[in-house]
């Protein structure tokens, strides 16, 4: 992440490549439930499965403003990238390429989750919280949903097509 990219993202609308979260995801602590941790997991999987060519970003500590520049509010705690990698990749059918970074901006700290474009579909091996195993979550525009069988088939066909062209 750099200042110019952050500024560009703050002036964009939420999409299949961008999401804003005002508050940090609840992740650490004995009182945090699997349902709460599952929201983070679902968002990462949905972006991993989204139809896009560029990296996707979840900006944490940013309040979404429709039709204008989103408001930077900052966060006071950060997630540990190593913990997130283990959390996500121990539950999925294939490794997910993503990262978490603390980014200082306008005098506050922001959390940045970058999800690379990658092989799809990615799904959970077992149920977790409210999330179901073998269900493909996908980002469509500014919302997250379950992929349809047709969408999943297209993901598999695209993966097979890429494998054939690289041989």
Beta strands, then each sheet from edge to edge (+ up, - down):
strand 1: 18-21
strand 2: 56-60
strand 3: 62-63
strand 4: 71-72
strand 5: 98-105
strand 6: 108-115
strand 7: 137-140
strand 8: 143-146
sheet 1: 1+ 2+ 6- 5+
sheet 2: 3+ 4-
sheet 3: 7+ 8-
end
